[in-house]
Amino acid sequence: MKAIMGKVKITPSIGTPMGGNVRSDNKVRGVHDDIYCNVMILNDGTKKICLLGYDVVGLKYDTCTSMKKVISNNTDIPFENIIMFATHTHSGPDTCMRMYHGIEKAIDIYLDKIEKKVLKEIVKLNQQEFSEVTLKTGKTLVTDLSFNRRLIRKNGDIVMNFEKFAIDDIIGTTGPIDPELITLSVWNDKKQLIGVLVNFTLHPAILVGLDWLISRDYIDSLDKQLKEFYGNQLVVLFANGAEGNINHLNFEKPDQWRDFRETKRIGKKLGIYARENIDKAINVTGNVKFVSKILHLPLRPIKEEEIKWANMVMIRDKEKEEDMFDGIPDKTYAKMVLAMNKRTETTYETVIQGMFMDNFAFVTFPGEVYVEFGLAVKEETKQNNTMIIGLANSQSGYIPKEEAYSQGGYEVRTAWSSQLIYKAGDFLVDYIKDKIIGE
């Protein structure tokens, strides 16, 4: 196996619209830490596979398709062998353009700029001599940093762990977490670590645009922790998992930080876990099988009662500002429902990909999938170390379990961030089992 690593700074300029929450003032005011597109290109002698990890909240399907076409047209990397995924930091530019209108030009300018920068780096990397490398993989269970955010009250009602509730009124959560931290490390012939793909399931929504500062959230401290030990030449890609219902909030600790102290604490601990993982990793063996498929997921139709509610809210909240630290205001929901009702599409096009070797695999999901679906896919693969790479190749929105729609809660409310049919998650798992794993 041969490989080459690289990175591109994609920090936006002051005044760029931010994504990750809804604010009346959503413009970048400063930079706490730079954001990047981190690059890993693998070459097994018969094919090249390019992984691009962007420190943004999400990437639209059209954005991914455009970038892949530009790369494939300027290199020998096939279009279908390019994987683009977002780390999902909630303190980055609004690359999804979901919550606001009138910002499209500013975001298009930003995306065009970073497309050119990323293309330049990939062309340069691809023209260089690839290093002979050894791939290693490891797995560590991390049980103290991530939590299922859907809580069950004594009366059976569901409340999100970022909402108001009494601790003694909570009897548990509606589902599990995925505690697996999995690494794919890249070692050169001098036994130096030159790159690593770290996979863990945890919403990077600690800061949520705190002080309107750009940040990778906890990923920055994870990156620094690994570079402190392995050297600044190390390129760290972070791939989130099926994090649709997973965040960092422990409901039993109401005074938990929501600032840079918390991102440092979590990132540092993840870095320690990842280092232990990397140091005991085993060689990846076997030939590479890579599968990429286009599929269409049905959109759920907008209900008449949703339209009536949206029209009522637009009158009721006419003078209200759209501003909320966690969650989405009713007025923003209403705007999205009315806009979605005008769309002519009935399906959402996306791409599912998988790479498989003897003891390592990854499978992509298109949006913010509930953790249960990621765990279900892991049960279907024969590889002991299987990464679920969420928010890949598009941002289809939340993909909850079907029963969550009757329970209620944040992820199930109709919006651009939750638009697929109720059974979309089950459909995806079956599709991956038959068309990706079973191909």
ROTOR-16998 format. One record per residue (C-alpha): residue number from 1; residue in three letters; x, y, z. Coordinates in steps of 0.25 Angstrom, whole numbers. Layout:
ROTOR-16998
   pos   code       X       Y       Z
   NUM    ala       X       Y       Z
...
This chain:
ROTOR-16998
   pos   code       X       Y       Z
     1    met       0       0       0
     2    lys       4      14      -3
     3    ala      -1      27       3
     4    ile       1      42       4
     5    met      -5      52      14
     6    gly      -8      67      13
     7    lys     -16      78      19
     8    val     -23      91      15
     9    lys     -27     103      24
    10    ile     -41     106      20
    11    thr     -44     117      31
    12    pro     -54     127      26
    13    ser     -52     142      27
    14    ile     -59     151      37
    15    gly     -73     153      34
    16    thr     -76     140      27
    17    pro     -89     134      32
    18    met     -88     123      42
    19    gly     -95     110      43
    20    gly     -99     100      54
    21    asn    -110     108      61
    22    val    -120     119      59
    23    arg    -115     133      63
    24    ser    -120     147      59
    25    asp    -106     151      57
    26    asn     -99     139      50
    27    lys     -87     145      45
    28    val     -72     141      49
    29    arg     -66     151      58
    30    gly     -52     144      60
    31    val     -45     131      60
    32    his     -42     122      73
    33    asp     -35     112      64
    34    asp     -34     109      50
    35    ile     -42      99      42
    36    tyr     -36      90      31
    37    cys     -39      80      20
    38    asn     -30      68      24
    39    val     -26      59      12
    40    met     -22      44      11
    41    ile     -20      38      -2
    42    leu     -18      23      -2
    43    asn     -12      15     -14
    44    asp     -12       0     -14
    45    gly      -6      -2     -28
    46    thr     -19      -3     -35
    47    lys     -28       9     -30
    48    lys     -27      22     -22
    49    ile     -36      25     -11
    50    cys     -37      39      -6
    51    leu     -43      43       7
    52    leu     -46      58      10
    53    gly     -50      62      24
    54    tyr     -55      76      25
    55    asp     -57      84      38
    56    val     -71      89      35
    57    val     -85      86      40
    58    gly     -89      79      27
    59    leu     -87      79      12
    60    lys     -98      79       2
    61    tyr     -99      68      -9
    62    asp     -97      78     -20
    63    thr     -85      83     -13
    64    cys     -79      69     -12
    65    thr     -82      65     -26
    66    ser     -76      78     -32
    67    met     -63      76     -24
    68    lys     -62      62     -27
    69    lys     -63      65     -42
    70    val     -52      76     -42
    71    ile     -43      66     -35
    72    ser     -45      55     -44
    73    asn     -44      64     -56
    74    asn     -30      68     -51
    75    thr     -25      55     -46
    76    asp     -25      40     -48
    77    ile     -34      39     -36
    78    pro     -48      33     -40
    79    phe     -60      42     -37
    80    glu     -66      30     -29
    81    asn     -54      27     -21
    82    ile     -54      41     -14
    83    ile     -61      41       0
    84    met     -64      55       6
    85    phe     -69      56      20
    86    ala     -72      67      30
    87    thr     -67      67      44
    88    his     -80      74      48
    89    thr     -74      85      56
    90    his     -85      95      60
    91    ser     -75     106      61
    92    gly     -72     107      46
    93    pro     -77     114      33
    94    asp     -92     111      29
    95    thr     -88     102      17
    96    cys    -102      95      18
    97    met    -109     108      16
    98    arg    -121     102      23
    99    met    -126     112      33
   100    tyr    -125     126      26
   101    his    -128     132      13
   102    gly    -120     143       7
   103    ile    -107     137      10
   104    glu    -105     129      -2
   105    lys     -95     138      -9
   106    ala     -86     139       3
   107    ile     -86     124       5
   108    asp     -84     121     -10
   109    ile     -72     131     -10
   110    tyr     -66     123       2
   111    leu     -69     109      -4
   112    asp     -63     114     -18
   113    lys     -50     119     -11
   114    ile     -48     106      -3
   115    glu     -51      97     -15
   116    lys     -39     104     -22
   117    lys     -30     102     -10
   118    val     -34      88      -8
   119    leu     -32      84     -23
   120    lys     -18      91     -23
   121    glu     -14      83     -11
   122    ile     -19      70     -16
   123    val     -13      72     -30
   124    lys       1      75     -23
   125    leu       0      63     -14
   126    asn      -4      54     -25
   127    gln       8      58     -34
   128    gln      17      55     -22
   129    glu      23      41     -20
   130    phe      14      33     -11
   131    ser      21      27       2
   132    glu      21      12       4
   133    val      13      10      16
   134    thr       7       1      26
   135    leu      -7       2      30
   136    lys     -11      -1      45
   137    thr     -24      -1      52
   138    gly     -29      -2      66
   139    lys     -41       0      75
   140    thr     -43       5      89
   141    leu     -56       6      97
   142    val     -59      20     102
   143    thr     -71      21     111
   144    asp     -69      34     119
   145    leu     -70      45     108
   146    ser     -83      42     100
   147    phe     -97      41     104
   148    asn    -111      38      97
   149    arg    -118      52      97
   150    arg    -132      47      97
   151    leu    -136      45     112
   152    ile    -149      38     117
   153    arg    -157      45     128
   154    lys    -164      37     139
   155    asn    -177      39     131
   156    gly    -172      34     118
   157    asp    -170      47     112
   158    ile    -157      50     104
   159    val    -148      62     107
   160    met    -135      66     101
   161    asn    -123      66     110
   162    phe    -120      81     106
   163    glu    -135      85     110
   164    lys    -140      88     124
   165    phe    -143      76     133
   166    ala    -142      71     148
   167    ile    -131      61     149
   168    asp    -139      52     158
   169    asp    -150      52     148
   170    ile    -141      45     138
   171    ile    -142      29     138
   172    gly    -132      27     126
   173    thr    -130      29     111
   174    thr    -137      24      99
   175    gly    -125      17      93
   176    pro    -110      14      94
   177    ile     -97      21      90
   178    asp     -86      15      81
   179    pro     -74      15      90
   180    glu     -64      10      79
   181    leu     -52      19      76
   182    ile     -46      13      64
   183    thr     -33      18      57
   184    leu     -27      15      43
   185    ser     -12      19      45
   186    val      -2      21      33
   187    trp      12      18      36
   188    asn      24      21      26
   189    asp      36      11      24
   190    lys      43      18      35
   191    lys      32      14      45
   192    gln      28      28      46
   193    leu      13      32      48
   194    ile       9      41      36
   195    gly      -6      41      37
   196    val     -18      35      44
   197    leu     -33      34      42
   198    val     -40      35      56
   199    asn     -54      31      57
   200    phe     -63      34      69
   201    thr     -78      37      70
   202    leu     -80      50      77
   203    his     -87      63      73
   204    pro     -77      74      72
   205    ala     -87      84      78
   206    ile     -81      88      91
   207    leu     -78     102      87
   208    val     -90     105      77
   209    gly     -83     117      71
   210    leu     -79     122      85
   211    asp     -75     137      84
   212    trp     -77     136      69
   213    leu     -63     129      68
   214    ile     -58     119      58
   215    ser     -54     106      64
   216    arg     -53      91      61
   217    asp     -59      89      75
   218    tyr     -53      77      83
   219    ile     -46      72      70
   220    asp     -35      83      71
   221    ser     -31      78      85
   222    leu     -31      64      80
   223    asp     -22      68      68
   224    lys     -12      76      77
   225    gln     -11      64      87
   226    leu      -7      54      76
   227    lys       3      64      69
   228    glu       9      67      83
   229    phe      13      52      84
   230    tyr      15      48      69
   231    gly      20      61      63
   232    asn      14      73      56
   233    gln      16      66      42
   234    leu       4      57      46
   235    val      -9      59      38
   236    val     -21      56      46
   237    leu     -34      53      40
   238    phe     -46      52      49
   239    ala     -59      45      44
   240    asn     -71      45      52
   241    gly     -80      33      54
   242    ala     -95      31      55
   243    glu     -97      43      64
   244    gly    -111      48      61
   245    asn    -115      45      76
   246    ile    -102      46      83
   247    asn     -95      58      89
   248    his     -86      61     101
   249    leu     -96      65     112
   250    asn     -97      56     124
   251    phe    -111      59     129
   252    glu    -106      56     143
   253    lys     -96      68     143
   254    pro    -105      80     141
   255    asp     -92      89     143
   256    gln     -85      83     131
   257    trp     -77      94     123
   258    arg     -81      99     110
   259    asp     -69     106     106
   260    phe     -54     104     102
   261    arg     -51      98     115
   262    glu     -60      86     111
   263    thr     -55      85      97
   264    lys     -41      84     103
   265    arg     -45      74     113
   266    ile     -52      65     104
   267    gly     -42      66      92
   268    lys     -30      63     101
   269    lys     -37      51     107
   270    leu     -40      46      93
   271    gly     -26      49      89
   272    ile     -21      40     100
   273    tyr     -30      29      97
   274    ala     -26      30      82
   275    arg     -11      30      85
   276    glu     -13      17      94
   277    asn     -21      11      82
   278    ile     -11      15      72
   279    asp       1       9      80
   280    lys      -6      -4      81
   281    ala     -12      -5      67
   282    ile     -10     -17      58
   283    asn      -6     -17      43
   284    val     -18     -16      33
   285    thr     -17     -28      24
   286    gly     -24     -33      11
   287    asn     -28     -27      -2
   288    val     -36     -14      -3
   289    lys     -50     -15      -8
   290    phe     -57      -2     -10
   291    val     -72       0     -13
   292    ser     -79      13     -17
   293    lys     -94      14     -20
   294    ile    -104      25     -23
   295    leu    -117      24     -17
   296    his    -130      32     -15
   297    leu    -137      33      -2
   298    pro    -152      37      -2
   299    leu    -155      50       4
   300    arg    -167      51      14
   301    pro    -178      59       9
   302    ile    -182      72      17
   303    lys    -195      70      24
   304    glu    -207      80      23
   305    glu    -206      82      38
   306    glu    -192      85      37
   307    ile    -195      96      27
   308    lys    -206     102      36
   309    trp    -197     102      48
   310    ala    -186     109      40
   311    asn    -195     120      35
   312    met    -200     122      49
   313    val    -186     123      54
   314    met    -182     133      43
   315    ile    -193     142      48
   316    arg    -191     140      63
   317    asp    -176     142      63
   318    lys    -176     152      52
   319    glu    -168     162      61
   320    lys    -159     151      68
   321    glu    -144     150      65
   322    glu    -139     136      61
   323    asp    -129     134      72
   324    met    -127     121      80
   325    phe    -114     115      86
   326    asp    -119     100      86
   327    gly    -130      95      76
   328    ile    -138     103      66
   329    pro    -148     114      68
   330    asp    -163     112      63
   331    lys    -162     123      54
   332    thr    -150     117      47
   333    tyr    -157     103      46
   334    ala    -169     110      40
   335    lys    -161     117      29
   336    met    -154     103      26
   337    val    -168      96      25
   338    leu    -173     106      16
   339    ala    -161     106       7
   340    met    -161      91       7
   341    asn    -175      90       3
   342    lys    -172      97     -10
   343    arg    -161      87     -14
   344    thr    -164      78     -26
   345    glu    -154      67     -23
   346    thr    -160      54     -16
   347    thr    -146      47     -14
   348    tyr    -133      51      -8
   349    glu    -121      47     -16
   350    thr    -108      43      -9
   351    val     -96      33      -9
   352    ile     -93      22       0
   353    gln     -78      16       0
   354    gly     -71       5       7
   355    met     -56       1       8
   356    phe     -54     -14      13
   357    met     -41     -21      16
   358    asp     -39     -34      25
   359    asn     -39     -27      38
   360    phe     -43     -12      35
   361    ala     -55      -6      28
   362    phe     -63       7      27
   363    val     -77      10      22
   364    thr     -82      24      20
   365    phe     -96      30      23
   366    pro    -101      43      17
   367    gly    -106      51      29
   368    glu    -108      50      44
   369    val    -112      36      46
   370    tyr    -117      31      60
   371    val    -107      22      66
   372    glu    -115      10      66
   373    phe    -114       9      51
   374    gly     -99      11      52
   375    leu     -98      -1      62
   376    ala    -107      -9      53
   377    val     -98      -8      41
   378    lys     -86     -11      50
   379    glu     -93     -24      53
   380    glu     -94     -28      38
   381    thr     -79     -26      35
   382    lys     -69     -37      37
   383    gln     -58     -27      40
   384    asn     -55     -26      55
   385    asn     -52     -11      53
   386    thr     -63      -4      45
   387    met     -64      11      44
   388    ile     -77      18      42
   389    ile     -74      31      35
   390    gly     -86      40      36
   391    leu     -89      53      29
   392    ala     -82      48      17
   393    asn     -84      52       2
   394    ser     -97      60       6
   395    gln    -105      66      18
   396    ser    -118      59      17
   397    gly    -122      63      31
   398    tyr    -126      55      43
   399    ile    -129      40      41
   400    pro    -137      36      54
   401    lys    -143      22      57
   402    glu    -157      21      53
   403    glu    -162      20      67
   404    ala    -156      34      70
   405    tyr    -166      41      62
   406    ser    -177      37      71
   407    gln    -169      40      84
   408    gly    -165      54      79
   409    gly    -153      62      81
   410    tyr    -143      71      74
   411    glu    -138      62      62
   412    val    -152      58      57
   413    arg    -158      71      55
   414    thr    -160      74      40
   415    ala    -150      83      34
   416    trp    -138      83      24
   417    ser    -131      76      36
   418    ser    -141      65      36
   419    gln    -148      62      23
   420    leu    -147      47      20
   421    ile    -158      37      21
   422    tyr    -160      30      35
   423    lys    -153      17      31
   424    ala    -141      24      24
   425    gly    -132      18      34
   426    asp    -137       4      33
   427    phe    -136       5      17
   428    leu    -122      10      18
   429    val    -117      -2      27
   430    asp    -124     -12      18
   431    tyr    -118      -5       6
   432    ile    -104      -5      12
   433    lys    -105     -19      16
   434    asp    -109     -24       1
   435    lys    -102     -14      -8
   436    ile     -90      -9       0
   437    ile     -86     -20       9
   438    gly     -91     -31       1
   439    glu     -86     -26     -13
